[in-house]
Amino acid sequence: MSEGRVRIDKWLWAARFFKTRTLATEAVAGGRVHLDGARTKPSHEVRVGDELQITIGEVVFTGTGRALADRRVVELADLVA
């Protein structure tokens, strides 16, 4: 897992919210991902402790980032509380 900061599109892909990084980028650009209550850009960097709201279809995931990763991980629970 990475230290510091990771691009939000890369983090969403690594946390397995999206199958590809392109889908993650499109979701962020389309306003379906909010960071600390506001829309963000795909290049914005996420940090531990940031509040995330991710909408996929009709399902809304909310949580606080607990760890950073720039590679795929097995357990989503390792990254989001």
HUUR-V556931 format. One record per run of one state. SS is the DSSP state (hx for helix, st for strand, lp for the rest). FROM is the first residue (numbers start at 1). TO is the last residue. Records with the same first field share a line. If there is no record, write none. Layout:
BEGIN
SS: FROM-TO + FROM-TO
END
This chain:
BEGIN
lp: 1-1 + 3-5 + 15-20 + 30-32 + 36-37 + 40-44 + 47-50 + 57-58 + 66-67 + 69-75 + 79-79 + 81-81
st: 2-2 + 6-7 + 33-35 + 38-39 + 45-46 + 51-56 + 59-65 + 68-68 + 80-80
hx: 8-14 + 21-29 + 76-78
END
